[in-house]
Amino acid sequence: MSERRFDDDEVREILDRATEIRETPALPASAAARAEPGHGLTLRDVQEVAAEVGISPERVAEAAQALLVDRAALPAPRTSFGVPISVAHAVRLPRMLDPDEWDRFVVRLRDTFEAAGEVRTEGSLQTWSNGHLQVLLEPLDEGARLRFQSLDNDSKQYLDGGLAMGVSGLLLAAFMGILSAGAGKPIPMALFGIMAGLPAVGAGMWAVGRAKAAKWLPRRDEEFHRLGAEAQRVVSDGSGRITPPAS
């Protein structure tokens, strides 16, 4: 772990876990000074930064280990021809949500994602899902884990369709070029227009898909982090209250 480097978001989450504060703390100014450009902080760096705000190295090491374990439990990020189209997040809870808290949390999920979704129970495992969007409440040896994962299938269809259309246009152009050369006749204007139009339309579709994914990913990631923090507050203060959606 000493060779693993953590970016700013990971350092904040480690400090959050180490202090059991369910909000993102500000990083000390020394964090930026310690970070290797483009590489982040090592565990020892994070421990030294945390010591400045009174967090013990042991708690930081435990928090970093828990972060790595949770990250390993998440699905590998998916891309479509280089464009990220999936997002996942996991938070540790000191205990499972009780049935009433889970019911209220499901209501919060439905309000946030504007979907009824499907609730499933398998032993002590609780799941809420809506298509490619899944939220899992899992028991651990100590406490519980809440996992969020989602795939932007809408953007994927635009990206895949745009690439397929562009490639089809290029293949058609190559095929017609071979036929035209063999027959000694020029390519008909109608076919020429189709060959020129397919790659252009495909490029447009791909650009739309990329733009949609660029808006979707940070919004969904923010929703996951906000909901995870709400669940942590619920089990920490024992109130059972779920924050209502913003109007």
Stockholm file with secondary structure:
# STOCKHOLM 1.0

chainA/1-247         MSERRFDDDEVREILDRATEIRETPALPASAAARAEPGHGLTLRDVQEVAAEVGISPERVAEAAQALLVDRAALPAPRTSFGVPISVAHAVRLPRMLDPDEWDRFVVRLRDTFEAAGEVRTEGSLQTWSNGHLQVLLEPLDEGARLRFQSLDNDSKQYLDGGLAMGVSGLLLAAFMGILSAGAGKPIPMALFGIMAGLPAVGAGMWAVGRAKAAKWLPRRDEEFHRLGAEAQRVVSDGSGRITPPAS
#=GR chainA/1-247 SS CTTCEECHHHHHHHHHHHHTCSSCCCCCHHHHHHSBTTTBEEHHHHHHHHHTTTCCHHHHHHHHHHHHHHHHHSCCCCEETTEECEEEEEEEESSCCCHHHHHHHHHHHHHHHTCCCEEEEETTEEEEEETTEEEEEEECSSSEEEEEEEECHHHHHHHHHHHHHHHHHHHHHHHHHHHHHHHTCCCCHHHHHHHHHHHHHHHHHHHHHHHHHHHHHHHHHHHHHHHHHHHHHHHHHCCCCCCCCCC
#=GC SS_cons         CTTCEECHHHHHHHHHHHHTCSSCCCCCHHHHHHSBTTTBEEHHHHHHHHHTTTCCHHHHHHHHHHHHHHHHHSCCCCEETTEECEEEEEEEESSCCCHHHHHHHHHHHHHHHTCCCEEEEETTEEEEEETTEEEEEEECSSSEEEEEEEECHHHHHHHHHHHHHHHHHHHHHHHHHHHHHHHTCCCCHHHHHHHHHHHHHHHHHHHHHHHHHHHHHHHHHHHHHHHHHHHHHHHHHCCCCCCCCCC
//
